[in-house]
Every structure is written in C-alpha cells, then in structure tokens.
C-alpha cells in the first residue's frame, strides 16, 4: 500500500511517458557532448533562465544556483546556468539514493528497522544512538548511512549508481566515503532529473522502495501540495557547499523538482539553504509563501 496519501501519488500516464521518452534533449547533453546525460526519462522541452531570481541570492549574501524541472511543461528554470551544470559532491543529499538502494537490495529491511550507529562520540549528539531510516534521514545521520552503504557493498552500489545514471557514477574504493570525499559528483541539473523520476516513481526500482523513500523525505503536506526534500553540506579545505534538493507534488498531479546549491562560509550560511529555497519556490508560485 502506498505510504503517501493518495492525492500526492504522482504516476505518469502512458501518453505522458511516451512524450517524456521521445521529446527534447537534455541540458547536459549539449554541454558534455554525450547522449547519456540527455536522460530520456526526463528531457527538457526548453530552458528558461531567470536572472531576476538572482536577487534573492544577493539578499541572502550567498552565491549559488537554482534549478526547477516542471513535469507539466518539461521546462527547466535556471538561475546561473553555468553553475547549474557544474558537478559537486552530493554530500547528504545522497541519503536519498542510498536509502533507495538499501531498501531495493534488502540491505535494510524497511524504514522501521533499527540500525546501529557503531558507538563513539560526535559533535552532533543526536547521532549517538541507533535509529531507523525515518529518523536517520531527518537528522542526517552520517554514521548510520555509512553502515547502510557497507551493507550494500561496493559491487552492488556501483551497479545501482550506474542504473540510476547518478552524476558522474564514480565511487572509488571506499563504499562508505564516496559521497563525502568528492569521488561522486552530481550537478543541480542532474539532481532535478533524478528527483523527478523518483517523484513520479519511474526509477528502475520497485514501487515499495520508492514509496518508502517518499515517506521519509516528506517534510510537510497541505490539502493542495506535499513538499519533499533533503539538505546536504560538503566541506573540504578552503571550500564549503550547501544543498537543498527535493520536489513539490501538487494535488492536480503535477510535480516540480528543485535543486539549490550555495557556497557557504560558516555556520550562518547553513541556515540559509532552506529559507532561500522556500523563497524561490514561493516566488515561482510553486509553494505557498
């Protein structure tokens, strides 16, 4: 049985699937010179650049990009197109595909299975306990998701990352590190395509796995829309990047997937990701202000 209430179960009708499979070309196909990144499941009919929305980045005092893919129009809306095509570490946004792969392979039984954090002390005290995926994704529990990745194993992880065409599909040799050590990279434009397929439950995975990930990524729901999302924070010497990605499912069946990334220069910028993203969604009339 689906985990998300019926008005927000987004299924792509057969005519729409045919259109998606046959129309358009991908943003990255032209940029990278390969058809792979056209992503036939989620092509783009046209691209609209919105320099007017850049003012909200300036008001927040950050530099970044914003990408929205609309299922109803197949339009990609972009702030800073060049940056939208640039790949970065997914950081904790990878907890979305990590959860999917774990549930699909049986590495984790379901989203209620209690998973061990492995002991130790952490700056984030909420990480110092065992918990299920429902809670682990909410607090972005890195130790538990590293355990999840080890259960999946490098061979199966490589196989599924390739099936999902996720970013550069490069994991390296450390199965519990690649999404935070800069081996795996993904662009904002690729994030929205991946998330659109998840939102429409059209990934090459079971409905069960996709339904469960819909449930644990749900942030809020009203009678007219449901907001799903996940933050991410990548740090390396001299560089810090923040993500907020997700999708809004409308009661009429349409979906808008989104991806925000910003340069961060300290703790204050961590708190700017979601408010900035929500502001942009509101200004695009996607999410109520």
TAKARA-V610863 format. One record per helix or strand of 2 or more residues. SS is the DSSP state (hx for helix, st for strand). FROM is the first residue (numbers start at 1). TO is the last residue. Records with the same first field share a line. If there is no record, write none. Layout:
# TAKARA-V610863
SS->FROM-TO  FROM-TO
This chain:
# TAKARA-V610863
hx->6-8  14-22  27-32  35-38  40-42  51-60  81-84  91-105  125-127  133-138  142-152  154-164  188-199  207-217  267-270  272-283
st->46-49  64-70  75-79  87-88  186-187  218-221  225-236  239-250  255-263
